[in-house]
Amino acid sequence: MSIVDNKELRADLAEKVDVDLQPTKERIMDPLSYGASFLGGCVSIGTFSMGASLIGLLTVLQAVIAMIIGCVVIAVALVFIGNCGHKYGITYSTQLRSTFGTAGVKVPGFMRAVPAIIWFGFQSWVGAEAINSCFKILFGISNLPVVFILFTILQVALGIKGFKEIKWMENFSCIFIIAILIYMLYIVNVNFAGEIHGVFSNITGSWGMPFWAATTSFLGIYATMIINASDYARNLQHKVGPTHTGIIYTVAILPVTLFMGLIGLLVTAATGNSDPVAVFSTTMNNTFLTVLTLAFIAFAQVTTNVLNNIVPPAYVLMDTFHLKWSWSTIIVGALSICSFPWRLVTSDSAVGLSLFTKIYSAFLGPIFAVMVVDYYFLRKQQIDVNTLYDKEGVFKGVNWAGIIAILVGAACSLLVVDISWYVSLIPSGLVYYLLMKNMKSVKKFRTGTIFEEKE
C-alpha cells in the first residue's frame, strides 16, 4: 500500500469530525511562544512535592543531577511523541488510533486523563489556598471552599478559550515566573541557611535505587504530558525541526524544574512542612513579598493546569463521547473537584504523591513505548491521515496488540515501581512488535506497516 502524506481530510470525513479534532491548519506558535508555554506549564507544585519527598534520601547535588536527568529524558521523549502531531497536525487521541484502534483508544486515553484530572484538582486547591491566604492577609476574610470553586471556574474558562489565549498568557507569564522563582530560592537560602545545613550535613545520599527512583519521580510529573505531546506540537510552526524542538523543551523545562524541586527540597528540610502555601505565608516578615509570593503560587497553577491538565483530558472526552470542546473542559473541571484534592494537600503528602506518580508512570511508560514502536519502527513516520479519521476503516475496533502490550509493560514495571517508567519500555515495546507481526486478529491494523507486504 502506498502511504500518502495527507495533511487535509477528505471533505466527506471532515464534515463528520469536530473542528477541534481535525488536523491543525493554522500553526499559531513560533519557537519563542512554544518555549514560553512549556516554561509556564511546568511550574508545578507537584515538582515542589517531589523535591520534598527526597529529604533524607539524597544530597542536594544528587537531587540536582536527578532532576537534570529526568528533564533530559522528558525532552527527548516529547520529541519522539510530538513529531507525529507536528508533522500531521493531529491530536493525541487521533494519533492513538493506529496503535489501539478507534474503540481501543479509550484505554490509553483514560489512563492519560485520570492523572491529569487529579493533578488539576490538587494544584487548584493549592492555588486556592494561596489566594485565600492573600485575602486573609490583606482584608481579613477567609473562605477557602468558595475560592477553590471560583478558581476552578476561572481555569476552565481560560481552557475553553483554547490555545490562542493560552499562548498569550504563557508569553506574558514566563519572565515573571523565572524572576519569582529566583527570588523564592534566594529567600529560602537566606531565611533557612542554618536549618538546611543542619539537615544535609548528616545525609550521605545514594547513587543507587533512591537516585534513579528520584529521576522517575521528576520524570513522572511530566509522563502525562509526554504521551500527549502531539496536542501541543500540532500548534508549532512547521519550520521548527526535531533538534530545535528538543532544545526548546530542555531550555523551558529544566530551569523551572530545578528551581521548584530545590525550593521544595530545601524548604521542607528546614521547616518539616511540604505545603508551600503554609510555609511562605508564615515565614516571611514582609507583607508585600508574602502576598507577591502567594500570588505567584496561585498564578503558577493556572499556567500549568490549563496547558497540561485541562487540554489533554478534554480532547479525550471529545473523542470518546463526541462532546464539544466547551462541554469537555467543563466536565474536566467538575471531575477535578470530585477528586477531593483537599485530602491530598497535607503537610505529609509529598511521599504519597511521589508514589502516586510512580504508579501511574507504570501505565504511561508502556503507552509511550508502543506509540514509538508503531510510528517509528512499523510505520516509518508515514501515516495516511484519512485512515485515522475514518471510523469505519481499517482502524475500526480494538487493536489488542496495543492493549496487551501496555498491560504486560505495566505488570513488569509495577514489580519495580520505584523506576516504573524505565522498566516498562522494553517489555511493552517488544511485545507490541511481536504481536503486530504474528497475531492473526490484528491483521487489518498492519495496514501501512512494514508487515503489510508480508500478508
SVG drawing of the C-alpha trace seen along z (x, -y; Angstrom):
<svg xmlns="http://www.w3.org/2000/svg" viewBox="-21 -45 49 60">
<polyline fill="none" stroke="black" stroke-width="0.4" points="0.0,0.0 1.2,-3.5 1.2,-5.8 0.4,-9.4 1.4,-12.3 -2.1,-13.6 -2.5,-16.8 -6.0,-17.6 -9.1,-15.5 -11.3,-14.4 -14.4,-16.6 -16.8,-13.7 -14.7,-12.9 -14.2,-16.5 -17.9,-17.0 -18.2,-14.3 -15.2,-15.4 -15.4,-18.2 -13.3,-21.1 -11.2,-20.9 -10.2,-17.4 -9.4,-18.0 -5.7,-18.4 -4.5,-21.9 -4.4,-24.3 -3.2,-27.4 0.1,-26.9 -0.1,-29.7 3.1,-29.1 6.6,-30.2 9.6,-28.8 9.5,-31.6 5.8,-31.2 6.1,-27.4 9.0,-27.6 7.1,-30.1 4.1,-27.8 6.2,-24.9 8.1,-27.1 4.8,-28.3 3.2,-24.9 5.9,-23.3 5.7,-25.4 4.0,-22.6 3.5,-22.4 3.9,-18.7 7.6,-19.4 7.8,-21.1 6.4,-18.0 8.7,-15.7 11.7,-17.7 10.2,-17.5 10.0,-13.7 13.8,-13.4 14.5,-14.5 16.9,-12.0 17.4,-10.1 19.8,-12.3 22.2,-15.1 21.5,-18.4 23.9,-17.6 22.4,-14.2 18.9,-15.7 20.0,-18.3 21.6,-15.7 18.4,-13.5 16.3,-16.5 18.6,-17.1 18.4,-13.5 14.7,-13.5 14.3,-16.7 16.6,-15.5 14.6,-12.2 11.4,-14.2 12.7,-16.5 13.8,-13.5 10.5,-11.7 8.5,-14.8 10.3,-15.0 9.6,-11.3 5.9,-11.5 5.3,-15.1 6.8,-14.6 3.7,-12.9 1.4,-15.7 3.8,-18.3 4.0,-16.7 0.3,-15.9 -1.4,-18.3 -3.3,-15.6 -4.3,-15.3 -3.1,-12.6 -6.4,-10.8 -6.3,-10.7 -2.7,-9.5 -3.6,-6.6 -6.0,-5.1 -3.3,-3.4 -1.9,-1.7 -5.1,-0.9 -8.0,-1.2 -10.9,-3.6 -12.5,-1.8 -9.3,-0.8 -8.1,-4.4 -10.4,-4.7 -7.9,-2.7 -4.8,-4.8 -7.0,-7.9 -8.4,-7.5 -5.0,-6.3 -3.8,-9.8 -6.9,-11.7 -7.2,-10.4 -3.8,-11.6 -4.4,-14.9 -7.7,-15.4 -6.3,-14.5 -3.4,-16.9 -5.8,-19.6 -7.7,-19.3 -4.6,-19.1 -3.0,-22.2 -6.3,-24.1 -6.6,-23.5 -3.0,-24.7 -3.7,-27.8 -6.9,-28.5 -5.1,-28.2 -2.6,-30.8 -5.4,-33.2 -7.3,-32.7 -4.2,-33.4 -3.8,-36.7 -7.3,-37.7 -6.8,-36.9 -3.6,-38.9 -5.0,-41.9 -8.6,-42.0 -9.0,-39.7 -11.5,-37.4 -11.3,-33.7 -13.5,-31.2 -11.4,-28.5 -14.1,-26.4 -15.7,-29.3 -12.3,-30.5 -11.5,-27.0 -14.7,-26.7 -14.2,-30.2 -10.6,-29.5 -11.5,-26.2 -14.2,-28.0 -11.6,-30.6 -9.2,-28.0 -12.0,-26.2 -13.0,-29.4 -9.4,-30.0 -9.3,-26.5 -12.4,-27.0 -10.7,-29.9 -8.2,-27.4 -4.6,-27.6 -4.7,-31.2 -5.5,-32.5 -3.1,-30.1 -0.3,-31.3 -0.6,-34.9 -1.0,-34.0 2.2,-31.9 4.1,-34.5 3.2,-37.2 4.0,-35.0 7.4,-33.4 9.6,-36.3 7.6,-36.9 7.8,-33.2 11.6,-33.0 12.0,-36.2 9.8,-35.0 11.4,-31.5 14.9,-33.1 13.5,-35.3 11.9,-32.4 15.1,-30.3 17.0,-33.3 14.6,-33.8 14.8,-30.1 18.6,-30.2 18.6,-33.5 15.9,-32.5 16.8,-28.9 20.5,-28.6 21.3,-27.2 18.5,-24.7 19.3,-23.5 22.9,-22.9 22.0,-21.1 19.7,-18.7 22.0,-17.9 25.3,-17.7 24.4,-14.1 23.0,-12.9 25.3,-10.8 22.8,-10.1 22.9,-7.3 23.7,-6.8 21.7,-3.6 18.0,-2.9 16.9,-6.0 18.7,-8.2 17.1,-6.5 13.8,-6.5 14.1,-10.3 14.6,-10.7 11.4,-8.6 9.6,-10.9 10.5,-14.1 10.1,-12.4 6.7,-11.1 5.3,-14.5 5.5,-15.1 4.9,-11.4 1.3,-12.5 2.5,-15.4 4.9,-13.2 2.3,-10.9 0.0,-13.7 2.9,-15.8 1.1,-15.9 -1.7,-18.1 1.0,-20.8 3.3,-20.1 0.4,-20.4 0.3,-24.1 4.0,-24.6 5.2,-26.1 6.2,-23.6 9.7,-25.1 10.9,-24.0 12.8,-20.7 13.1,-18.0 16.5,-19.1 15.3,-22.7 12.2,-21.4 14.2,-19.3 16.3,-22.3 13.1,-24.3 11.8,-21.6 15.1,-21.3 15.5,-25.1 11.9,-25.5 11.6,-22.5 15.0,-22.3 15.3,-25.6 11.8,-25.6 12.1,-22.0 15.4,-22.8 14.0,-25.9 10.8,-24.3 12.4,-21.0 15.2,-22.7 12.8,-25.0 10.6,-22.1 13.7,-20.1 15.2,-22.9 12.1,-24.4 10.8,-21.0 14.2,-20.2 14.2,-23.4 10.6,-23.5 9.3,-19.9 6.3,-21.2 5.8,-20.3 2.9,-22.7 4.3,-25.8 1.4,-28.0 1.7,-27.2 5.5,-27.8 5.6,-31.1 2.5,-32.6 4.1,-32.2 7.9,-32.6 8.3,-36.0 8.3,-39.2 7.3,-41.5 3.6,-41.6 4.1,-42.8 6.6,-40.0 4.4,-37.4 1.4,-38.4 3.6,-38.5 4.9,-35.0 1.5,-33.6 0.0,-35.3 2.8,-33.6 1.9,-30.2 -1.7,-30.7 -0.8,-32.0 1.6,-29.1 -1.2,-26.7 -3.2,-28.4 -0.4,-28.2 0.2,-24.6 -3.3,-23.4 -4.6,-25.0 -1.9,-23.5 -1.2,-20.2 -4.3,-19.2 -7.3,-20.6 -6.4,-20.4 -5.4,-16.6 -8.4,-15.1 -10.7,-17.5 -9.6,-16.1 -10.1,-12.5 -13.6,-13.3 -14.4,-14.9 -13.1,-11.9 -14.8,-9.3 -18.2,-10.9 -18.4,-13.2 -18.7,-16.3 -18.0,-19.9 -14.8,-21.5 -16.5,-23.7 -18.5,-20.9 -15.4,-18.7 -13.5,-21.4 -16.4,-22.0 -16.6,-18.2 -12.9,-18.1 -13.3,-20.9 -16.2,-19.2 -14.3,-15.9 -11.3,-17.6 -13.5,-18.9 -14.8,-15.3 -11.2,-14.1 -11.3,-15.6 -8.0,-17.4 -8.2,-18.8 -7.3,-15.3 -4.2,-15.2 -2.8,-18.6 -1.5,-17.9 1.8,-18.6 2.9,-14.9 1.5,-14.3 4.8,-14.5 5.8,-10.9 2.3,-9.7 2.3,-12.0 5.7,-10.6 4.3,-7.0 1.2,-8.1 3.4,-9.5 5.4,-6.3 2.3,-4.1 0.6,-6.0 4.0,-6.2 3.9,-2.3 1.0,-2.6 2.1,-5.7 5.6,-4.3 4.1,-1.4 1.8,-3.7 4.9,-5.8 6.8,-2.6 4.0,-1.2 3.4,-4.6 7.1,-4.9 7.4,-1.4 4.2,-1.9 5.1,-5.2 8.9,-4.9 9.6,-1.1 6.4,0.2 5.1,-2.9 8.4,-4.6 6.8,-8.0 4.3,-7.7 0.6,-7.9 -2.4,-8.3 -4.3,-10.8 -7.7,-10.0 -7.5,-6.4 -7.2,-7.7 -10.4,-9.7 -12.4,-7.0 -14.1,-5.2 -15.4,-2.6 -12.0,-2.0 -9.0,0.2 -8.5,-1.1 -12.1,-0.4 -12.4,1.6 -9.7,2.6 -6.1,3.4 -5.4,6.0 -1.7,5.9 -1.6,2.4 -3.8,3.2 -1.9,6.4 1.4,4.7 0.6,1.9 -0.7,4.4 2.4,6.5 4.6,3.4 2.6,2.2 2.8,5.5 6.6,5.6 7.1,2.1 4.9,2.5 7.4,5.1 9.9,2.3 7.7,-0.6 10.5,-3.0 11.8,-3.1 8.5,-2.1 8.7,-4.3 12.1,-2.9 11.3,0.7 8.1,0.7 9.7,-0.4 11.4,2.7 8.8,5.3 5.8,3.3 7.6,2.2 8.9,5.8 5.5,7.4 3.8,4.9 6.2,5.5 5.9,9.3 2.1,9.3 1.7,6.9 3.9,9.3 2.3,12.6 -1.2,12.1 -3.8,13.0 -6.6,10.9 -4.7,7.7 -4.3,8.3 -6.1,5.1 -4.0,2.9 -0.9,3.9 -2.1,1.7 0.6,-0.8 3.2,1.0 6.4,2.9 4.4,6.1 1.7,5.4 3.8,6.5 4.1,10.0 0.4,10.6"/>
</svg>
